[in-house]
Amino acid sequence: MTFADFGLDPKIQKAVSEQGYNTPTPIQAQAIPHVLAGSDLMGAAQTGTGKTAAFVLPIIQKILRHASSSASPARHPIRALVLTPTRELAVQVAENAASYSKHTDLRAAVVYGGVDMKEQVATLRNGVEILIATPGRLLDHIGSKVANLSQVEILVLDEADRMLDMGFLPDLQRIIDLIPVQRQTLLFSATFSPEIKKLAQSYLRTPVTVEVARQNAAADTVKQVVHMVASADKQRAIVRVLEARTRQGLSRQCIIFTNSRLGCAKLARALERDGIKAGAIHGDKSQGERTLTLDAFKSGAIEVLVATDVAARGLDIPSMPCVINHELPYNAEDFIHRIGRTGRAGSTGDAIALVDASEKRLLDDIEKLMKRKLDVQPLPEGSSSPSPVSSRTSSRSDAPAKMSDPFFYKPYEPSSAPQSSSVAATNSAEKKVGITPARPTVGALLGGFKKK
């Protein structure tokens, strides 16, 4: 099958060809005909397999009849609305929509929070047929009466499971209440939880379900490896991994995922001190800062992008060679999305997880979700010497690791062992890895938890 088999307008087909695409991916091959036929649809596929084009292309085809060269805003009402959970994903979808519609008179635009509204307001007032938006900012524009959804024909909920995780359900309800009932609704996600299926029952009418691969699986093009490493030594382990990749002639470019914003920033600074060009992207960064960092990463000005899960979905960097999990995510499904940043669109990639003994439960959850055991290997040789965790079955009591900051690595959990034996074990571990004992932090004494 080729894209020509879908019967797309020649203007759309030309744009697809200019992007270098000829053969649709499985999710595109199965979803596009149903969308063109007007069916509501639930689409599930591994991340990186082309879900965006699976709905953008048929949307352009379906609303092409409304295309107008008129300068009047009244001739360009919103016909298709795509809702995404993050700014990065919204920008990615908007770039796709602009690329595929560039030979038509359709207008595509994106609105998201974290930036000034003036430019977005001007764009909306000039008229736009395809609008990609994050829920909160869209509601701002609706409240300002510059966004009217009364003529929306197609609604897309992209990464709907993440929107639920981020608490967007009330916002979604308010937005959907403003859209005509007689519409086509498409729901796309890498995974379908029971909550998502319940959401689909509320908003979709007898939807077609398209699943092109086993749910909760990583792409076959991703090689996954686990290194057991004490938490306090993970930074040095990253340096060793990157040194080994350089010796093998592989790119040092990679995305490193952490769980907390504080940990993300600290790790990026620490890697900079080790001579690695690194940048950080997390929720405390402004949209302008995030865009500049992403652009620097894409251009090669920085080699390593340290990120929280704000970047786990939506980042589409062609041929990303490697992803490193500095910490395992608390939600096993987030692991799938993180490693989905590599091995995209048929390219190969490496997914490396640095796992401390205290993260064994999280690793077990990931393997249970993926229905497979991950390959555990020793760290590659290098100039730095982090202390490995000898066995993935080790408990915290028989493989203790000293942490200088409990908020950086994982939540503080008081030991169940008597105080004297706990102190002795910690002192023993400090001697082994050469760490100077640190005074307990206030956070540790209070039993703090990491900020996501």
TIDONU-584587 format. One record per residue (C-alpha): residue in one letter; y, x, z. Coordinates in steps of 0.05 Angstrom, whole numbers. Layout:
% residues N
@r->A Y->Y X->X Z->Z
...
This chain:
% residues 452
@r->M Y->0 X->0 Z->0
@r->T Y->72 X->22 Z->-14
@r->F Y->139 X->-8 Z->6
@r->A Y->144 X->-36 Z->-64
@r->D Y->86 X->-83 Z->-48
@r->F Y->129 X->-122 Z->2
@r->G Y->174 X->-149 Z->-53
@r->L Y->237 X->-121 Z->-21
@r->D Y->302 X->-126 Z->-59
@r->P Y->314 X->-65 Z->-104
@r->K Y->375 X->-46 Z->-63
@r->I Y->332 X->-42 Z->0
@r->Q Y->276 X->-7 Z->-37
@r->K Y->325 X->45 Z->-62
@r->A Y->350 X->59 Z->9
@r->V Y->278 X->67 Z->33
@r->S Y->262 X->116 Z->-22
@r->E Y->324 X->156 Z->-7
@r->Q Y->298 X->164 Z->64
@r->G Y->235 X->196 Z->35
@r->Y Y->188 X->139 Z->53
@r->N Y->137 X->111 Z->6
@r->T Y->77 X->89 Z->47
@r->P Y->87 X->42 Z->107
@r->T Y->58 X->57 Z->175
@r->P Y->5 X->9 Z->202
@r->I Y->54 X->-30 Z->244
@r->Q Y->100 X->-37 Z->184
@r->A Y->43 X->-57 Z->138
@r->Q Y->20 X->-112 Z->184
@r->A Y->86 X->-137 Z->214
@r->I Y->133 X->-139 Z->154
@r->P Y->95 X->-194 Z->115
@r->H Y->94 X->-240 Z->176
@r->V Y->169 X->-229 Z->189
@r->L Y->185 X->-242 Z->116
@r->A Y->143 X->-306 Z->121
@r->G Y->188 X->-330 Z->178
@r->S Y->137 X->-326 Z->235
@r->D Y->154 X->-309 Z->306
@r->L Y->119 X->-244 Z->323
@r->M Y->96 X->-200 Z->380
@r->G Y->87 X->-129 Z->354
@r->A Y->52 X->-74 Z->394
@r->A Y->42 X->-3 Z->370
@r->Q Y->42 X->67 Z->396
@r->T Y->112 X->95 Z->404
@r->G Y->134 X->136 Z->345
@r->T Y->96 X->95 Z->293
@r->G Y->156 X->61 Z->260
@r->K Y->168 X->-4 Z->298
@r->T Y->243 X->-2 Z->282
@r->A Y->234 X->-5 Z->207
@r->A Y->180 X->-59 Z->218
@r->F Y->234 X->-108 Z->237
@r->V Y->298 X->-78 Z->207
@r->L Y->272 X->-80 Z->135
@r->P Y->250 X->-153 Z->134
@r->I Y->313 X->-174 Z->171
@r->I Y->356 X->-143 Z->116
@r->Q Y->314 X->-177 Z->63
@r->K Y->318 X->-246 Z->97
@r->I Y->394 X->-246 Z->108
@r->L Y->411 X->-212 Z->43
@r->R Y->428 X->-280 Z->14
@r->H Y->488 X->-281 Z->61
@r->A Y->516 X->-215 Z->36
@r->S Y->589 X->-220 Z->16
@r->S Y->640 X->-170 Z->-9
@r->S Y->696 X->-213 Z->20
@r->A Y->741 X->-179 Z->70
@r->S Y->747 X->-244 Z->110
@r->P Y->712 X->-239 Z->178
@r->A Y->691 X->-312 Z->170
@r->R Y->644 X->-290 Z->114
@r->H Y->609 X->-241 Z->160
@r->P Y->582 X->-278 Z->221
@r->I Y->526 X->-249 Z->263
@r->R Y->461 X->-269 Z->229
@r->A Y->412 X->-222 Z->265
@r->L Y->416 X->-197 Z->337
@r->V Y->375 X->-139 Z->363
@r->L Y->374 X->-128 Z->438
@r->T Y->353 X->-61 Z->467
@r->P Y->349 X->-35 Z->539
@r->T Y->386 X->31 Z->529
@r->R Y->445 X->59 Z->492
@r->E Y->403 X->112 Z->458
@r->L Y->354 X->62 Z->429
@r->A Y->411 X->17 Z->407
@r->V Y->443 X->75 Z->369
@r->Q Y->376 X->93 Z->337
@r->V Y->364 X->22 Z->313
@r->A Y->436 X->17 Z->287
@r->E Y->427 X->82 Z->247
@r->N Y->365 X->53 Z->215
@r->A Y->400 X->-13 Z->199
@r->A Y->459 X->24 Z->168
@r->S Y->414 X->69 Z->127
@r->Y Y->370 X->13 Z->99
@r->S Y->428 X->-34 Z->84
@r->K Y->477 X->17 Z->55
@r->H Y->469 X->-8 Z->-17
@r->T Y->483 X->-80 Z->3
@r->D Y->545 X->-116 Z->27
@r->L Y->515 X->-130 Z->95
@r->R Y->550 X->-100 Z->155
@r->A Y->513 X->-71 Z->215
@r->A Y->544 X->-51 Z->282
@r->V Y->524 X->-30 Z->351
@r->V Y->555 X->-45 Z->419
@r->Y Y->535 X->-13 Z->486
@r->G Y->565 X->2 Z->553
@r->G Y->594 X->67 Z->580
@r->V Y->649 X->72 Z->527
@r->D Y->716 X->39 Z->514
@r->M Y->710 X->-31 Z->485
@r->K Y->770 X->-27 Z->438
@r->E Y->735 X->2 Z->378
@r->Q Y->676 X->-45 Z->387
@r->V Y->723 X->-104 Z->392
@r->A Y->757 X->-84 Z->326
@r->T Y->689 X->-78 Z->292
@r->L Y->666 X->-147 Z->316
@r->R Y->731 X->-180 Z->296
@r->N Y->722 X->-153 Z->225
@r->G Y->655 X->-188 Z->221
@r->V Y->583 X->-162 Z->223
@r->E Y->517 X->-192 Z->201
@r->I Y->469 X->-147 Z->239
@r->L Y->488 X->-133 Z->312
@r->I Y->449 X->-85 Z->356
@r->A Y->469 X->-89 Z->429
@r->T Y->451 X->-75 Z->501
@r->P Y->452 X->-140 Z->541
@r->G Y->508 X->-123 Z->590
@r->R Y->559 X->-100 Z->539
@r->L Y->542 X->-159 Z->493
@r->L Y->558 X->-207 Z->549
@r->D Y->625 X->-171 Z->559
@r->H Y->642 X->-184 Z->486
@r->I Y->618 X->-256 Z->491
@r->G Y->663 X->-266 Z->552
@r->S Y->721 X->-237 Z->513
@r->K Y->706 X->-287 Z->456
@r->V Y->698 X->-232 Z->403
@r->A Y->622 X->-243 Z->394
@r->N Y->597 X->-311 Z->371
@r->L Y->522 X->-322 Z->368
@r->S Y->522 X->-392 Z->340
@r->Q Y->498 X->-371 Z->271
@r->V Y->443 X->-322 Z->292
@r->E Y->380 X->-334 Z->252
@r->I Y->337 X->-277 Z->277
@r->L Y->331 X->-249 Z->347
@r->V Y->295 X->-184 Z->364
@r->L Y->276 X->-162 Z->434
@r->D Y->261 X->-88 Z->426
@r->E Y->225 X->-52 Z->482
@r->A Y->223 X->-118 Z->519
@r->D Y->180 X->-90 Z->575
@r->R Y->233 X->-39 Z->593
@r->M Y->287 X->-93 Z->592
@r->L Y->247 X->-130 Z->645
@r->D Y->236 X->-66 Z->685
@r->M Y->312 X->-54 Z->684
@r->G Y->326 X->-124 Z->710
@r->F Y->356 X->-153 Z->646
@r->L Y->320 X->-220 Z->649
@r->P Y->380 X->-260 Z->675
@r->D Y->424 X->-228 Z->621
@r->L Y->372 X->-244 Z->568
@r->Q Y->369 X->-316 Z->590
@r->R Y->445 X->-323 Z->585
@r->I Y->446 X->-292 Z->516
@r->I Y->387 X->-332 Z->488
@r->D Y->419 X->-397 Z->513
@r->L Y->476 X->-383 Z->465
@r->I Y->431 X->-374 Z->404
@r->P Y->408 X->-433 Z->362
@r->V Y->339 X->-459 Z->381
@r->Q Y->319 X->-459 Z->308
@r->R Y->313 X->-385 Z->300
@r->Q Y->260 X->-332 Z->287
@r->T Y->244 X->-289 Z->347
@r->L Y->210 X->-221 Z->345
@r->L Y->187 X->-183 Z->406
@r->F Y->168 X->-110 Z->399
@r->S Y->142 X->-62 Z->451
@r->A Y->95 X->-4 Z->459
@r->T Y->58 X->-41 Z->514
@r->F Y->47 X->-114 Z->532
@r->S Y->43 X->-130 Z->606
@r->P Y->26 X->-199 Z->633
@r->E Y->101 X->-208 Z->647
@r->I Y->117 X->-194 Z->574
@r->K Y->65 X->-245 Z->551
@r->K Y->97 X->-296 Z->598
@r->L Y->165 X->-279 Z->569
@r->A Y->138 X->-290 Z->499
@r->Q Y->111 X->-358 Z->518
@r->S Y->182 X->-378 Z->539
@r->Y Y->220 X->-354 Z->478
@r->L Y->171 X->-349 Z->420
@r->R Y->138 X->-407 Z->382
@r->T Y->65 X->-397 Z->364
@r->P Y->77 X->-323 Z->351
@r->V Y->33 X->-279 Z->309
@r->T Y->8 X->-219 Z->349
@r->V Y->3 X->-152 Z->314
@r->E Y->-30 X->-94 Z->350
@r->V Y->-45 X->-35 Z->306
@r->A Y->-74 X->12 Z->359
@r->R Y->-107 X->8 Z->427
@r->Q Y->-54 X->-8 Z->478
@r->N Y->-32 X->46 Z->527
@r->A Y->-55 X->103 Z->484
@r->A Y->-18 X->164 Z->460
@r->A Y->-17 X->182 Z->387
@r->D Y->-75 X->223 Z->362
@r->T Y->-25 X->274 Z->337
@r->V Y->-6 X->293 Z->409
@r->K Y->-46 X->348 Z->443
@r->Q Y->-45 X->336 Z->518
@r->V Y->-54 X->390 Z->571
@r->V Y->-48 X->389 Z->647
@r->H Y->-30 X->450 Z->688
@r->M Y->-41 X->444 Z->764
@r->V Y->21 X->477 Z->795
@r->A Y->51 X->473 Z->865
@r->S Y->116 X->434 Z->863
@r->A Y->160 X->491 Z->886
@r->D Y->134 X->534 Z->828
@r->K Y->143 X->486 Z->771
@r->Q Y->208 X->517 Z->747
@r->R Y->174 X->585 Z->739
@r->A Y->115 X->550 Z->706
@r->I Y->162 X->521 Z->653
@r->V Y->188 X->591 Z->638
@r->R Y->117 X->616 Z->629
@r->V Y->100 X->559 Z->583
@r->L Y->161 X->572 Z->540
@r->E Y->146 X->647 Z->539
@r->A Y->75 X->632 Z->516
@r->R Y->100 X->586 Z->461
@r->T Y->147 X->641 Z->436
@r->R Y->90 X->691 Z->434
@r->Q Y->49 X->641 Z->393
@r->G Y->105 X->633 Z->343
@r->L Y->119 X->562 Z->366
@r->S Y->187 X->531 Z->376
@r->R Y->217 X->533 Z->447
@r->Q Y->251 X->466 Z->434
@r->C Y->225 X->413 Z->482
@r->I Y->243 X->354 Z->525
@r->I Y->228 X->362 Z->599
@r->F Y->223 X->298 Z->640
@r->T Y->240 X->291 Z->713
@r->N Y->241 X->230 Z->758
@r->S Y->310 X->236 Z->791
@r->R Y->381 X->247 Z->766
@r->L Y->393 X->300 Z->819
@r->G Y->329 X->336 Z->800
@r->C Y->347 X->332 Z->726
@r->A Y->414 X->366 Z->736
@r->K Y->386 X->419 Z->783
@r->L Y->329 X->438 Z->737
@r->A Y->375 X->445 Z->677
@r->R Y->421 X->492 Z->717
@r->A Y->361 X->532 Z->742
@r->L Y->333 X->541 Z->672
@r->E Y->402 X->564 Z->648
@r->R Y->400 X->618 Z->702
@r->D Y->332 X->639 Z->674
@r->G Y->365 X->651 Z->606
@r->I Y->341 X->586 Z->573
@r->K Y->393 X->545 Z->537
@r->A Y->386 X->478 Z->572
@r->G Y->424 X->412 Z->577
@r->A Y->414 X->350 Z->620
@r->I Y->417 X->276 Z->603
@r->H Y->412 X->222 Z->657
@r->G Y->443 X->157 Z->680
@r->D Y->502 X->190 Z->716
@r->K Y->526 X->221 Z->651
@r->S Y->579 X->185 Z->611
@r->Q Y->560 X->161 Z->541
@r->G Y->605 X->215 Z->512
@r->E Y->571 X->269 Z->551
@r->R Y->502 X->244 Z->533
@r->T Y->520 X->241 Z->459
@r->L Y->548 X->312 Z->460
@r->T Y->485 X->338 Z->495
@r->L Y->439 X->303 Z->446
@r->D Y->478 X->329 Z->386
@r->A Y->474 X->400 Z->414
@r->F Y->399 X->392 Z->424
@r->K Y->388 X->365 Z->354
@r->S Y->429 X->422 Z->324
@r->G Y->392 X->475 Z->363
@r->A Y->452 X->496 Z->404
@r->I Y->409 X->482 Z->465
@r->E Y->333 X->492 Z->466
@r->V Y->312 X->449 Z->525
@r->L Y->334 X->378 Z->540
@r->V Y->321 X->359 Z->613
@r->A Y->320 X->283 Z->619
@r->T Y->303 X->225 Z->664
@r->D Y->268 X->164 Z->636
@r->V Y->334 X->141 Z->606
@r->A Y->311 X->184 Z->547
@r->A Y->237 X->166 Z->547
@r->R Y->248 X->110 Z->498
@r->G Y->294 X->108 Z->439
@r->L Y->301 X->183 Z->427
@r->D Y->279 X->196 Z->356
@r->I Y->283 X->270 Z->340
@r->P Y->241 X->287 Z->279
@r->S Y->185 X->337 Z->290
@r->M Y->198 X->345 Z->364
@r->P Y->147 X->400 Z->380
@r->C Y->136 X->393 Z->455
@r->V Y->146 X->349 Z->515
@r->I Y->137 X->374 Z->587
@r->N Y->129 X->329 Z->647
@r->H Y->161 X->368 Z->704
@r->E Y->140 X->310 Z->748
@r->L Y->93 X->253 Z->733
@r->P Y->128 X->185 Z->729
@r->Y Y->114 X->133 Z->783
@r->N Y->97 X->82 Z->729
@r->A Y->37 X->104 Z->687
@r->E Y->64 X->67 Z->625
@r->D Y->126 X->111 Z->627
@r->F Y->80 X->171 Z->615
@r->I Y->60 X->141 Z->548
@r->H Y->133 X->132 Z->528
@r->R Y->152 X->203 Z->550
@r->I Y->98 X->238 Z->510
@r->G Y->113 X->191 Z->452
@r->R Y->176 X->233 Z->439
@r->T Y->130 X->284 Z->405
@r->G Y->76 X->275 Z->352
@r->R Y->119 X->222 Z->317
@r->A Y->110 X->195 Z->246
@r->G Y->49 X->237 Z->232
@r->S Y->76 X->303 Z->260
@r->T Y->37 X->341 Z->312
@r->G Y->62 X->358 Z->381
@r->D Y->43 X->383 Z->450
@r->A Y->50 X->343 Z->515
@r->I Y->45 X->387 Z->577
@r->A Y->42 X->359 Z->648
@r->L Y->56 X->402 Z->709
@r->V Y->18 X->368 Z->766
@r->D Y->20 X->383 Z->840
@r->A Y->-38 X->363 Z->885
@r->S Y->5 X->309 Z->916
@r->E Y->12 X->277 Z->847
@r->K Y->-63 X->268 Z->838
@r->R Y->-58 X->192 Z->849
@r->L Y->-6 X->187 Z->794
@r->L Y->-50 X->227 Z->748
@r->D Y->-109 X->182 Z->764
@r->D Y->-67 X->121 Z->747
@r->I Y->-47 X->152 Z->680
@r->E Y->-119 X->169 Z->662
@r->K Y->-141 X->99 Z->682
@r->L Y->-87 X->68 Z->637
@r->M Y->-104 X->114 Z->579
@r->K Y->-179 X->107 Z->590
@r->R Y->-190 X->182 Z->584
@r->K Y->-190 X->246 Z->625
@r->L Y->-134 X->295 Z->609
@r->D Y->-152 X->367 Z->595
@r->V Y->-137 X->412 Z->655
@r->Q Y->-123 X->485 Z->637
@r->P Y->-96 X->546 Z->673
@r->L Y->-24 X->566 Z->661
@r->P Y->-14 X->615 Z->604
@r->E Y->-2 X->688 Z->623
@r->G Y->71 X->706 Z->633
@r->S Y->120 X->751 Z->669
@r->S Y->132 X->700 Z->724
@r->S Y->76 X->682 Z->772
@r->P Y->76 X->611 Z->798
@r->S Y->21 X->593 Z->846
@r->P Y->-28 X->544 Z->814
@r->V Y->-61 X->488 Z->852
@r->S Y->-133 X->509 Z->851
@r->S Y->-165 X->440 Z->841
@r->R Y->-140 X->373 Z->819
@r->T Y->-181 X->343 Z->875
@r->S Y->-144 X->383 Z->928
@r->S Y->-108 X->342 Z->980
@r->R Y->-41 X->359 Z->1009
@r->S Y->-72 X->384 Z->1073
@r->D Y->-115 X->437 Z->1039
@r->A Y->-63 X->458 Z->986
@r->P Y->5 X->450 Z->1019
@r->A Y->67 X->467 Z->980
@r->K Y->135 X->482 Z->1011
@r->M Y->193 X->444 Z->981
@r->S Y->265 X->465 Z->989
@r->D Y->290 X->395 Z->974
@r->P Y->246 X->334 Z->983
@r->F Y->291 X->292 Z->938
@r->F Y->282 X->341 Z->881
@r->Y Y->207 X->340 Z->876
@r->K Y->179 X->277 Z->907
@r->P Y->191 X->228 Z->964
@r->Y Y->184 X->256 Z->1034
@r->E Y->119 X->235 Z->1066
@r->P Y->105 X->255 Z->1138
@r->S Y->40 X->292 Z->1149
@r->S Y->-16 X->256 Z->1185
@r->A Y->-39 X->322 Z->1215
@r->P Y->-18 X->345 Z->1284
@r->Q Y->49 X->381 Z->1284
@r->S Y->21 X->449 Z->1304
@r->S Y->-31 X->451 Z->1249
@r->S Y->19 X->425 Z->1198
@r->V Y->69 X->480 Z->1215
@r->A Y->14 X->533 Z->1212
@r->A Y->-9 X->509 Z->1144
@r->T Y->62 X->508 Z->1117
@r->N Y->75 X->579 Z->1143
@r->S Y->11 X->601 Z->1109
@r->A Y->32 X->571 Z->1043
@r->E Y->101 X->604 Z->1048
@r->K Y->69 X->672 Z->1056
@r->K Y->24 X->661 Z->996
@r->V Y->80 X->640 Z->948
@r->G Y->135 X->683 Z->979
@r->I Y->182 X->626 Z->997
@r->T Y->232 X->633 Z->1053
@r->P Y->225 X->576 Z->1102
@r->A Y->280 X->524 Z->1096
@r->R Y->311 X->483 Z->1151
@r->P Y->291 X->409 Z->1148
@r->T Y->342 X->368 Z->1109
@r->V Y->373 X->305 Z->1136
@r->G Y->339 X->267 Z->1081
@r->A Y->271 X->293 Z->1100
@r->L Y->282 X->274 Z->1173
@r->L Y->302 X->204 Z->1153
@r->G Y->244 X->196 Z->1104
@r->G Y->287 X->189 Z->1042
@r->F Y->263 X->171 Z->972
@r->K Y->285 X->196 Z->906
@r->K Y->338 X->160 Z->868
@r->K Y->314 X->137 Z->799
